[in-house]
Amino acid sequence: EELEEDVNRVVPPSELRARIEDVLEVLADFKSRREPGRSRSEYIERLAQDMAELFGYLQELVDYFLSMLGPNEALEFLEA
């Protein structure tokens, strides 16, 4: 539902950054911080979409970085 809402609006960079940080926190301690019913792959998908939009990369390229690196390392790579 969140994903559908964001398709039709421009998300400010500050909001993207905050969502990325929130997802990284959940992934760091997934078992205790996740929302019931949400899978790890849903969090990774949201993270990839937000990173792609924030840094101006293709979604497929960000997915590739996330497959090679951990989420935190991928963020550091994109920020460099």
N, CA, C and O of each residue as an XYZ file, in Angstrom:
320
protein
N       0.817     -1.197      0.000
C       0.000      0.000      0.000
C       0.862      1.263      0.000
O       0.564      2.219     -0.716
N       1.931      1.267      0.804
C       2.848      2.403      0.804
C       3.448      2.618     -0.574
O       3.563      3.750     -1.044
N       3.830      1.524     -1.216
C       4.467      1.603     -2.520
C       3.530      2.226     -3.545
O       3.960      3.030     -4.372
N       2.260      1.863     -3.496
C       1.298      2.386     -4.447
C       1.098      3.892     -4.263
O       0.922      4.617     -5.242
N       1.123      4.359     -3.023
C       0.929      5.781     -2.759
C       2.094      6.606     -3.295
O       1.885      7.710     -3.797
N       3.314      6.092     -3.198
C       4.499      6.836     -3.601
C       4.681      6.924     -5.108
O       5.419      7.785     -5.586
N       4.028      6.056     -5.865
C       4.166      6.066     -7.314
C       3.675      7.382     -7.899
O       4.231      7.868     -8.884
N       2.648      7.958     -7.309
C       2.010      9.142     -7.875
C       2.466     10.455     -7.265
O       1.874     11.496     -7.551
N       3.503     10.440     -6.431
C       3.956     11.695     -5.849
C       5.469     11.738     -5.786
O       6.140     10.707     -5.802
N       5.990     12.950     -5.713
C       7.422     13.141     -5.560
C       7.735     13.096     -4.069
O       7.164     13.849     -3.280
N       8.641     12.212     -3.698
C       9.000     12.051     -2.291
C      10.235     12.905     -2.026
O      11.243     12.753     -2.715
N      10.175     13.797     -1.041
C      11.331     14.652     -0.745
C      12.541     13.823     -0.313
O      12.382     12.792      0.341
N      13.747     14.264     -0.673
C      14.959     13.523     -0.297
C      15.071     13.262      1.206
O      15.552     12.203      1.609
N      14.640     14.200      2.031
C      14.722     14.001      3.482
C      13.840     12.833      3.923
O      14.207     12.084      4.828
N      12.686     12.679      3.291
C      11.798     11.564      3.619
C      12.393     10.241      3.137
O      12.309      9.228      3.832
N      12.995     10.252      1.944
C      13.657      9.045      1.442
C      14.777      8.622      2.376
O      14.902      7.444      2.712
N      15.593      9.585      2.797
C      16.717      9.300      3.696
C      16.199      8.707      5.016
O      16.767      7.744      5.532
N      15.124      9.287      5.553
C      14.556      8.788      6.814
C      14.027      7.367      6.645
O      14.219      6.531      7.528
N      13.373      7.086      5.536
C      12.856      5.735      5.297
C      13.990      4.735      5.144
O      13.908      3.613      5.643
N      15.048      5.142      4.454
C      16.211      4.267      4.299
C      16.791      3.930      5.663
O      17.076      2.766      5.947
N      16.966      4.929      6.501
C      17.508      4.700      7.845
C      16.586      3.792      8.666
O      17.060      2.917      9.390
N      15.279      3.999      8.555
C      14.319      3.161      9.277
C      14.417      1.700      8.833
O      14.429      0.790      9.662
N      14.488      1.487      7.532
C      14.582      0.120      7.013
C      15.890     -0.528      7.447
O      15.908     -1.706      7.803
N      16.982      0.227      7.422
C      18.274     -0.323      7.854
C      18.236     -0.735      9.329
O      18.818     -1.753      9.705
N      17.555      0.050     10.158
C      17.413     -0.301     11.569
C      16.629     -1.605     11.735
O      16.994     -2.460     12.543
N      15.558     -1.746     10.967
C      14.756     -2.971     11.050
C      15.589     -4.164     10.591
O      15.575     -5.213     11.233
N      16.314     -4.009      9.484
C      17.105     -5.119      8.963
C      18.241     -5.504      9.905
O      18.659     -6.662      9.922
N      18.745     -4.557     10.685
C      19.828     -4.843     11.620
C      19.379     -5.795     12.730
O      20.181     -6.586     13.227
N      18.112     -5.724     13.118
C      17.563     -6.613     14.143
C      16.180     -7.061     13.672
O      15.160     -6.757     14.289
N      16.181     -7.790     12.564
C      14.944     -8.095     11.858
C      13.935     -8.848     12.717
O      12.744     -8.539     12.690
N      14.392     -9.810     13.459
C      13.465    -10.671     14.220
C      12.615     -9.875     15.209
O      11.425    -10.152     15.361
N      13.205     -8.898     15.876
C      12.453     -8.179     16.894
C      11.857     -6.854     16.406
O      10.944     -6.330     17.045
N      12.343     -6.305     15.305
C      11.877     -4.978     14.866
C      10.917     -4.987     13.686
O      10.307     -3.962     13.380
N      10.777     -6.106     13.030
C       9.931     -6.111     11.830
C       8.461     -5.958     12.184
O       8.033     -6.267     13.296
N       7.701     -5.474     11.213
C       6.252     -5.413     11.367
C       5.709     -6.816     11.131
O       6.143     -7.495     10.200
N       4.774     -7.257     11.951
C       4.202     -8.596     11.741
C       3.613     -8.716     10.333
O       2.891     -7.835      9.867
N       3.932     -9.802      9.687
C       3.386    -10.040      8.354
C       4.234     -9.511      7.215
O       3.941     -9.798      6.055
N       5.281     -8.744      7.508
C       6.155     -8.230      6.442
C       7.412     -9.075      6.366
O       8.045     -9.361      7.382
N       7.764     -9.469      5.162
C       8.935    -10.303      4.967
C      10.190     -9.447      4.788
O      10.115     -8.250      4.509
N      11.332    -10.088      4.955
C      12.610     -9.408      4.748
C      12.709     -8.896      3.310
O      13.227     -7.805      3.073
N      12.218     -9.676      2.360
C      12.284     -9.267      0.953
C      11.472     -7.995      0.692
O      11.833     -7.203     -0.178
N      10.391     -7.794      1.426
C       9.613     -6.556      1.280
C      10.428     -5.350      1.752
O      10.407     -4.290      1.128
N      11.139     -5.529      2.855
C      11.989     -4.444      3.348
C      13.128     -4.152      2.366
O      13.452     -2.991      2.118
N      13.730     -5.198      1.813
C      14.817     -5.011      0.849
C      14.291     -4.317     -0.407
O      14.972     -3.456     -0.964
N      13.107     -4.675     -0.852
C      12.510     -4.051     -2.033
C      12.268     -2.553     -1.791
O      12.576     -1.723     -2.647
N      11.719     -2.222     -0.629
C      11.479     -0.818     -0.275
C      12.804     -0.052     -0.219
O      12.908      1.065     -0.727
N      13.811     -0.663      0.404
C      15.133     -0.054      0.516
C      15.716      0.208     -0.863
O      16.237      1.294     -1.116
N      15.637     -0.761     -1.751
C      16.185     -0.612     -3.101
C      15.464      0.496     -3.870
O      16.107      1.288     -4.559
N      14.164      0.555     -3.759
C      13.406      1.596     -4.459
C      13.783      2.985     -3.944
O      13.977      3.913     -4.729
N      13.886      3.120     -2.626
C      14.231      4.420     -2.054
C      15.659      4.822     -2.404
O      15.911      5.987     -2.710
N      16.600      3.872     -2.363
C      17.983      4.181     -2.729
C      18.082      4.592     -4.202
O      18.777      5.549     -4.543
N      17.383      3.861     -5.064
C      17.408      4.181     -6.491
C      16.884      5.591     -6.738
O      17.464      6.345     -7.520
N      15.804      5.941     -6.080
C      15.227      7.279     -6.269
C      16.120      8.363     -5.678
O      16.332      9.401     -6.305
N      16.641      8.132     -4.480
C      17.457      9.139     -3.807
C      18.751      9.421     -4.562
O      19.148     10.577     -4.706
N      19.408      8.370     -5.045
C      20.712      8.536     -5.681
C      20.660      8.575     -7.205
O      21.689      8.775     -7.850
N      19.484      8.388     -7.786
C      19.336      8.498     -9.234
C      19.870      7.305    -10.013
O      20.285      7.452    -11.162
N      19.865      6.129     -9.402
C      20.312      4.921    -10.080
C      19.117      4.129    -10.575
O      18.003      4.292    -10.076
N      19.354      3.267    -11.562
C      18.316      2.341    -11.992
C      18.041      1.341    -10.875
O      18.954      0.937    -10.155
N      16.802      0.951    -10.737
C      16.402     -0.020     -9.714
C      17.216     -1.311     -9.837
O      17.648     -1.874     -8.831
N      17.422     -1.777    -11.066
C      18.149     -3.027    -11.285
C      19.588     -2.935    -10.788
O      20.125     -3.910    -10.263
N      20.209     -1.781    -10.947
C      21.583     -1.594    -10.502
C      21.658     -1.608     -8.970
O      22.564     -2.214     -8.397
N      20.718     -0.949     -8.321
C      20.681     -0.955     -6.860
C      20.417     -2.373     -6.356
O      21.016     -2.797     -5.368
N      19.530     -3.107     -7.020
C      19.278     -4.506     -6.654
C      20.576     -5.315     -6.749
O      20.853     -6.154     -5.891
N      21.363     -5.061     -7.786
C      22.639     -5.750     -7.964
C      23.595     -5.421     -6.818
O      24.234     -6.316     -6.264
N      23.693     -4.137     -6.463
C      24.563     -3.743     -5.348
C      24.126     -4.431     -4.053
O      24.961     -4.905     -3.282
N      22.824     -4.483     -3.823
C      22.311     -5.117     -2.605
C      22.552     -6.624     -2.598
O      22.680     -7.230     -1.534
N      22.614     -7.226     -3.781
C      22.890     -8.662     -3.833
C      24.368     -8.947     -3.567
O      24.713    -10.013     -3.056
N      25.238     -8.000     -3.911
C      26.682     -8.182     -3.706
C      27.127     -7.732     -2.325
O      28.028     -8.328     -1.736
N      26.507     -6.693     -1.812
C      26.904     -6.078     -0.543
C      25.748     -6.176      0.445
O      24.611     -6.424      0.043
N      26.019     -5.989      1.700
C      24.952     -5.888      2.683
C      24.259     -4.542      2.533
O      24.789     -3.652      1.869
N      23.094     -4.373      3.131
C      22.355     -3.119      3.003
C      23.161     -1.882      3.428
O      23.148     -0.867      2.732
N      23.857     -1.966      4.562
C      24.642     -0.812      5.023
C      25.801     -0.509      4.092
O      26.086      0.655      3.808
N      26.473     -1.556      3.612
C      27.592     -1.366      2.699
C      27.121     -0.795      1.364
O      27.801      0.040      0.768
N      25.958     -1.245      0.895
C      25.407     -0.717     -0.355
C      25.123      0.780     -0.212
O      25.391      1.552     -1.133
N      24.588      1.189      0.930
C      24.323      2.608      1.161
C      25.625      3.399      1.165
O      25.711      4.464      0.553
N      26.641      2.877      1.854
C      27.937      3.561      1.872
C      28.514      3.683      0.475
O      29.080      4.719      0.126
N      28.378      2.646     -0.322
C      28.872      2.665     -1.697
C      28.156      3.728     -2.518
O      28.799      4.471     -3.260
N      26.850      3.809     -2.397
C      26.073      4.786     -3.175
C      26.353      6.218     -2.719
O      26.291      7.149     -3.521
N      26.658      6.392     -1.448
C      26.934      7.732     -0.939
C      28.329      8.234     -1.353
O      28.574      9.440     -1.394
N      29.232      7.300     -1.657
C      30.620      7.676     -1.986
C      30.725      8.314     -3.349
O      31.819      8.686     -3.774
